[in-house]
């Protein structure tokens, strides 16, 4: 095939990348498929195993009944337990499902399983009322002291979703957590509850060591109609972190009253860092 014929053929085909002449091993003298070597030196997937990478894929258990998923919560492989906890989110709320998730959230040795279980149990807890809501809230309160910060961060989200007003004091205590995700989640929840009354706390958080906390403090200061808030936002336009500077610039343009009315829920954060899902970590998959 001449160069002109090759270019003409490429133009006629919708996807040149599928052209057989561009296949690995084209033109080589091979006798079997196993003789073809394809180099993937440019691809890295970290240290996760293939099973861990698919842990958030619940398709393998999509058709399982709740009883089978509850059995999987006791599986030896933590990946299976994570997948089961996620899948149980979609199952009907029963005492067995609630008890299984509560047990996983409080006793599983894998932090990712505990985080998933807290999230799933919260989904079954609804608005926090009734026996299921109270059970979900009790588990979330207990997980505020979890050794893993991302489980604690998920617990704050849970309390916010279940009944932030009833758990205001507990959420307020989480603003002093030693991990940025917990502090951030707690501050967001309290701002939804208190609005401009959070001004002093937001000004303090705008000086937090974590750029993620400073970013969210700047974002929420856009809802505070006060000169001190605007003055601080102007200072933050010189913050070392780009995301903080850009957030402060947008906050200065916001109408405070409209901002407060439209302030989104915890799960509406679209600016994710590697390893984060919503406001919390995406468990190691």
C-alpha positions in Angstrom: 0.0 0.0 0.0 1.4 3.4 -1.0 1.4 6.4 1.3 -1.3 8.0 -0.8 -3.5 4.9 -0.6 -2.9 4.7 3.1 -3.9 8.3 3.8 -7.0 7.8 1.6 -8.0 4.7 3.6 -7.5 6.6 6.8 -9.8 9.4 5.6 -12.5 6.9 4.7 -12.4 5.1 8.1 -14.2 6.7 11.1 -11.6 5.7 13.6 -8.0 5.6 12.3 -6.9 4.2 15.7 -8.6 1.0 14.7 -6.7 0.7 11.5 -5.1 -2.8 11.2 -1.8 -1.4 10.1 -1.6 0.3 13.5 -2.1 -2.9 15.5 0.7 -4.0 17.8 2.9 -6.5 16.0 1.7 -5.6 12.5 4.2 -6.7 9.9 6.0 -9.0 12.3 6.6 -12.6 11.5 4.5 -14.3 14.2 3.1 -17.8 14.4 0.6 -17.4 17.4 -1.1 -14.6 19.3 1.1 -15.2 22.4 4.1 -14.1 20.3 2.7 -10.5 20.2 4.1 -8.3 22.9 2.3 -5.1 23.9 4.2 -2.7 26.0 2.2 -0.8 28.7 5.1 0.9 30.4 3.2 4.2 30.4 0.4 2.8 32.5 0.5 2.7 36.3 -2.3 1.7 38.7 -0.6 2.2 42.0 -0.5 -0.6 44.5 -4.1 -1.7 44.3 -4.9 -5.2 43.2 -7.4 -5.8 40.3 -9.9 -7.0 42.9 -9.5 -3.8 45.0 -9.9 -1.6 41.9 -13.3 -3.2 41.2 -14.5 -3.0 44.8 -16.9 -0.1 44.1 -18.4 -2.0 41.2 -21.5 -3.6 42.7 -22.6 -5.3 39.4 -21.4 -8.7 40.6 -23.9 -8.5 43.5 -26.6 -6.5 41.8 -29.0 -9.4 41.7 -28.2 -10.7 45.1 -30.8 -10.8 47.8 -30.2 -9.0 51.0 -29.4 -12.2 52.9 -26.5 -13.0 50.6 -25.1 -9.5 50.9 -25.3 -9.7 54.7 -23.4 -12.9 54.5 -20.8 -11.1 52.4 -20.4 -8.6 55.2 -18.6 -11.4 57.0 -16.4 -12.4 54.1 -12.7 -12.8 54.6 -11.9 -10.5 51.7 -12.4 -6.8 52.7 -13.2 -6.0 49.0 -16.2 -8.3 49.2 -17.3 -6.6 52.4 -17.0 -3.2 50.9 -19.0 -4.2 47.9 -21.7 -5.8 50.0 -22.0 -2.6 52.2 -22.4 -0.5 49.1 -25.0 -2.8 47.5 -27.0 -3.0 50.7 -27.7 0.7 50.3 -30.2 -0.2 47.5 -31.9 -3.0 49.5 -35.2 -2.6 51.3 -34.9 -1.4 54.8 -35.3 -4.3 57.2 -34.1 -4.9 60.8 -31.6 -7.4 59.4 -30.1 -5.0 57.0 -29.9 -2.2 59.6 -28.3 -4.5 62.1 -25.8 -5.9 59.7 -24.7 -2.4 58.5 -24.5 -1.2 62.1 -22.3 -4.1 63.0 -20.0 -3.5 60.0 -19.8 0.2 60.7 -18.7 -0.3 64.3 -16.7 -3.5 64.3 -15.2 -4.2 60.9 -11.4 -4.0 61.0 -11.3 -2.4 57.6 -11.8 1.4 57.7 -13.2 1.5 54.2 -15.9 -1.0 55.1 -16.8 1.1 58.1 -17.0 4.2 56.0 -19.2 2.5 53.4 -21.4 1.0 56.1 -22.0 4.3 57.8 -23.0 5.8 54.4 -25.3 2.9 53.6 -26.9 2.9 57.1 -27.5 6.7 56.8 -29.4 6.1 53.5 -31.7 3.7 55.4 -32.0 6.2 58.2 -34.1 8.6 56.1 -34.8 11.8 57.9 -33.4 10.5 61.2 -36.8 9.8 62.8 -38.0 6.4 63.9 -36.0 3.4 65.1 -33.9 3.1 62.0 -33.0 6.8 62.0 -32.1 6.7 65.7 -29.9 3.6 65.1 -28.1 5.3 62.2 -27.6 8.4 64.3 -26.3 6.4 67.2 -23.8 4.6 65.0 -22.6 7.9 63.4 -22.1 9.5 66.8 -20.0 6.5 67.9 -17.9 6.8 64.7 -17.0 10.4 65.4 -14.3 8.8 67.6 -13.2 6.3 64.9 -9.4 5.9 64.5 -9.7 6.6 60.8 -10.3 10.3 59.9 -12.3 9.4 56.8 -14.8 7.4 58.8 -15.1 10.4 61.2 -15.7 12.6 58.2 -18.4 10.3 56.9 -20.0 10.3 60.4 -20.3 14.1 60.2 -22.0 13.8 56.8 -24.3 11.2 58.3 -25.4 13.4 61.2 -25.9 16.3 58.8 -28.1 14.2 56.6 -30.1 12.6 59.4 -30.7 15.7 61.6 -28.1 18.4 61.8 -30.1 20.5 64.2 -30.5 17.7 66.7 -26.8 17.0 66.5 -25.5 20.5 66.3 -23.3 20.2 69.5 -21.7 17.0 68.2 -21.0 18.5 64.8 -19.6 21.6 66.4 -17.1 19.5 68.3 -15.9 18.0 65.0 -14.7 21.4 63.8 -11.7 21.0 66.1 -10.8 17.6 64.7 -7.2 17.1 63.7 -8.0 16.1 60.2 -9.0 18.6 57.5 -11.9 16.6 56.0 -13.6 16.3 59.4 -13.2 20.0 60.1 -14.4 21.0 56.7 -17.5 18.7 56.8 -18.4 20.0 60.2 -18.0 23.7 59.2 -20.2 23.2 56.1 -22.9 21.5 58.2 -22.9 24.3 60.8 -23.0 27.0 58.1 -26.2 25.4 56.7 -27.6 25.6 60.2 -26.3 29.0 61.4 -25.6 31.0 58.3 -24.0 34.4 59.1 -23.7 33.4 62.8 -20.8 31.3 61.7 -18.8 34.4 60.7 -16.2 34.3 63.5 -15.6 30.6 63.1 -15.2 30.9 59.3 -12.7 33.7 59.8 -10.7 31.4 62.0 -11.0 28.6 59.5 -9.8 30.8 56.7 -6.4 30.6 58.4 -6.4 26.8 58.7 -3.3 24.9 57.7 -5.3 22.9 55.2 -6.0 24.6 51.8 -9.2 22.5 51.6 -10.5 24.1 54.8 -9.4 27.5 53.8 -11.1 27.0 50.4 -14.4 26.1 52.0 -14.1 28.9 54.6 -13.6 31.4 51.7 -16.6 29.8 49.9 -18.9 30.2 52.9 -17.6 33.7 53.7 -19.3 34.7 50.4 -22.6 34.3 52.4 -21.6 36.7 55.2 -22.7 40.2 54.5 -20.0 42.0 56.6 -17.0 44.2 55.9 -14.7 41.9 57.9 -15.7 39.0 55.7 -15.0 40.9 52.5 -11.8 42.2 53.9 -10.6 38.7 54.7 -11.7 37.5 51.2 -9.6 40.2 49.6 -6.6 38.9 51.7 -7.3 35.4 50.6 -7.0 36.4 46.9 -3.2 36.3 47.7 -3.3 32.9 49.4 -0.5 30.5 48.4 -3.0 27.9 47.1 -4.6 28.6 43.8 -7.9 26.9 44.7 -8.2 29.3 47.7 -7.4 32.4 45.7 -9.9 31.5 43.0 -12.6 30.6 45.5 -12.1 33.9 47.3 -12.4 35.8 44.1 -15.7 34.1 43.3 -17.0 34.7 46.8 -16.3 38.4 46.6 -18.7 38.5 43.6 -21.5 36.6 45.4 -24.7 38.2 46.7 -24.6 37.0 50.4 -28.4 36.6 50.9 -28.7 34.7 47.6 -25.7 32.6 48.4 -27.2 31.5 51.7 -30.5 30.6 50.1 -28.8 28.5 47.5 -26.0 26.9 49.6 -25.7 23.3 48.6 -25.6 20.1 50.6 -22.4 18.4 51.7 -22.5 16.0 48.8 -22.5 18.7 46.1 -18.8 19.4 46.2 -17.6 19.1 42.6 -13.9 20.0 43.2 -12.4 16.7 44.2 -8.8 15.9 45.1 -7.2 12.6 44.1 -8.6 10.0 46.5 -11.7 11.9 47.5 -15.3 11.2 46.8 -17.8 14.0 47.5 -16.3 15.6 50.6 -14.8 12.4 51.8 -12.2 9.9 50.7 -13.0 7.5 48.0 -12.0 4.2 49.8 -8.9 2.4 48.5 -10.3 0.3 45.7 
